[in-house]
């Protein structure tokens, strides 16, 4: 298969330390799609967690990552919507504001870097649709997941604020649904699809965040979905790792496996669950695995 291109792979902080199954499955899928990934040397936090404390520091941290990618001459590919949003917003802001660019470059000069505005930043969902292309994805599928009904949760940071991200409609996101259809699976619509997972509230009021998780899982279960598909590490943690906590708190049972989209696509590509990091999922996904294992690969 012809190479798609070469990209600087930005993992951020959460994925390597808390959701490595997302990285594992993404690497397998991108390799199958003939994408060259270059590890970002000496990357730092995107800056998002510091935004409420210091906008300037957020810009400096984010701009440093962009400058490193520019030095290598490669566009950035991210898995985390939060990292994507922060890097994209900084990239656009510095390109459009000359005085701000000069100010931030004054700080970057201290570490031998300069922001020029010569690279782009894309989240993996945008990359799969715009760069890899749906035709390539569909051709890579050897086990169409027909008959599998799944719900999707796009998350907030992939589309907000729209004027900076320029991808997806916050009120009607379609990218993940489109990508799910490419695997052969059927996505199930449910009430309040675009509601937040509650991760941003967790540090302030755990009960509120878990109530939001409960509400979402209840709607997904009522819609008859057999799994929930995410493309954000924080959203994944809320629905997968916290699902058992919510069940205990409210004395309810959901039993909804939560998969990264890259795991869903990987299964459709014929990659084994072990290679896709399924052993790290907290909610039992054996029914999904059994269903996929019984599908005969097409030649």
N, C-alpha and C positions, 0 to 999 in steps of 0.2 A: 504494500500500500504506500502510495506517495506521501511524503512527509507533509504535515500541516504547517509546521514552522517551529521556531525555537522561542521559548518564553522564559522569563525570569519567574521562578516559582516562589511566591510569598506565602508562607504558612501562618505567620502571626504567632500569637502566644497560646491561645486556648487549645488549638487543635493538637499540637505535639504533646502537650501535657495532660489533656483531659479527654480528647476525642480522636485518638490516633487511628481509629477505624476509618474515619473520614479520609485521612491522608493515605492510608494503606490502599483503600478501594479506589481513590482518585488516581493514584500513581498507576495502578493496574489497568484502569480504564483508559487513561491517557496514553499509556504505552501501547495498548491494543489499537488505538486510533492513530498511532504513529506521530505522536507529539513529542518534541524534544524539550525536556525540562532542565533548566539550569538553576542550581541552588543559589539563592541570594547570599553572597558573602557578608558575614557580620551584620545581618539585618537587626533592627531593633523594633520595639513595639510600634504599631501604626500610630499610636497617640490617642486613640479613641477614649480609653478610660480616664485620661487626664483633661479632656475637653471641659468638664464642669469646673475644673480648678484653674486651668491656664490655657486659653486659646492659643497664645503664642507658642507655648511649649509643644502643644499638639501639632502646630504647623511645622515646627522645627524637626520634630521626630519624624513626621510624615514626609517632609521634604527631603530629609536625609535618605530615606529608603528610595525615593524617586531618583535622587541624584546618583545613588549606587547603581540603579538599573540603567540610567542614562550613560554612566561610565562604561557599562558593559554593552550598551547599544541594543537593549532588549526591552520589549513591552512586558508589563507585569501581569501575571495570572494569579488570582487569589481564589481561595476556597471559602473564606469567611466574608459574609456580606458586610460586617462591621469594618473590617480592614479595607474591603473594596470601597465602601462609602467614604471612609476617611481619606484614603489615598486619592480617590477620584476628586473629591471636593477640594483638597489641597492643590492638586494638579491644576484644576480649572481656575481656582482662585488666584494662584500665583501667575498663571499665564495671562490673566485678564487685568491684574493689578500690578503695574510696573513698580510702584513704590514699595508695595508689600514684598514683591519678589526681591528687590534690592535689600530690604531689611532682613529677610530670612537668609539671603545669600551671605550677608555680613556675618551671620552666626555660623553658617556652614563652612565659611572660609577658614574658620578656626580648626576644622578637622580635614582640611584639604579637599572639600567638595564644593560643587556649584550646581544649582538647579537651573536648567536651561529650558525645560518644557518640551522635550523632544520624544517622550514616550507616552504610551497610553496604558490605562489600567482596566482590566476586565475581570469580572467574576466568572467562575467556571460555567454558570448557566448561560451567560451572554456569549462566552467563548464557544461553547458547544453549538449554539444556534448560529452565530454569525461567522465564526472562523472554521470550526470543524465541519459544520453543516449537517442538517438532518439527514441528507442522503447518505453521507458517510456513516453516520450513527446507525441508520436502518440497515445498511449493508453489513455492519459488524454484528448485528443481532442474529444469532443462530438458534436461539431458543425463545421465540416470541411468547410473551407472557399473557397470551389470550386467556380470558377467564378469571384473571386475577384482578380484583377490585381494590383500588387503593385511593386514599385521600391525600391531599398535598397541603403543605404549609410553607408558603413562600417566605414569610417573615417580613419584618419592617425595613431593615437597613438596605435591602436589595433595591428599593424603589424610592426611599425618602431621604433627603429632599429631592424631588424630581428635577428641579432646575439645575442641580449639580450632577446628578447621576445619569440623567438622560436615558434611562432604561426602565422599562416596565411602567405600568399604570398602577399607582398605589391602591386605587379603588377596585381594580380589576386585573390583577397580575395573571399573565398567561404563559410565561416562559416555562415554568415547571410543568404545567399541564401538557404543553406541547412536547416536552422532553419525555414525559411519562408515556404519552401516546406512541412515541418512537420505539418504545420497548415492546409494544403490543398490549401492555396492560391498560385497563380501563380506569380512568380517574372518576371518583364519585364526588359529586358536589354536596356540600353540607352547609348548615346554618353558620353565619358569621365566620366565613373562611379567612377573612383578612384581619381578624382580631389578633392582638399581640399575644405572644406566648407567656409573657409575664416576667421574663428574665431580668429586665431592667428594674423591676420593682422588688426583686428578691432580696436585695441588700437592705431595703428599707422596711418592708413588711412581707415576711415569708408567707403569711396566711393569705394575703391578697394574691400573690403570684401563684400559689398552689390552687386557689379558687379559680383562677383563669385557666389553669391547666385542666382542672376538672371539667369546666364548662366546655372547653374545646374537645376533650376526649369523649364527653357525653354526646356531643353533636356528631362526632365522627362515628361512634358506635351505632347511634340511631340511624345513620345513613347507610349502614351495612358494609362499611369499608373493612378490608381484611388486614390492612397495614396503613401506616402514615409515612409519607415520604417528605424528608426535609433536605435543605441545602445550606443549613446554618448550624455551626457547632453549638451555639447557645440554645437555639430552639430545640436541637436534638437532645441536649442535656435535660431540658425542662420536660420533654415528653417521654423520654426513655428512662433516664436515671430517676426522675421524680415520679414516674407513674405509680410505682409501688407505694411511695409515701402518700400519694393522693388517695390510693385505694384504701390504705389503712386509716387515713384521717377521716374519710367520708363513708367508710364501710361499704364501698362499692367495688365492682370488678370490671375492668375494661379489656384486658388481655389484647391490647393492640400493639403489635410489633412496630417499632419505629426504625426505619431504614434511611440511610443517606441515599440520595438519588444515585450516587456512584455505585452503591451496592446493588441497587435495583438494576441499573444498566449492566453492571458486571455479571449478574446472574443471567441476564438475557444474552450476554456475549459468550456464555458457557464457562465463565470463570468460577472456580469452586468457592463455596462459602468460606472455607478456611483461608483462602487467599485474599478474601475481601474483608476480613476482620469481623466476621459474624460472631466469633466467640467473645467479643467485647460488648455486645449488645446486652442490656439488662433485662429487657422483656423477651420472653421466649419466642423465638421466630421459627421453631421447628416445623410448623405447618406450612409456612411459606417455602422453606427449604425443601420439604418433602414434595410439595407441588411442583417446584421447578425441577427437581431431580427426576421426576417422572416424565418430563417433556423430552421427546426425542429430538436431538439436534438436527437441523436441516442442513443439507450439504450445499 
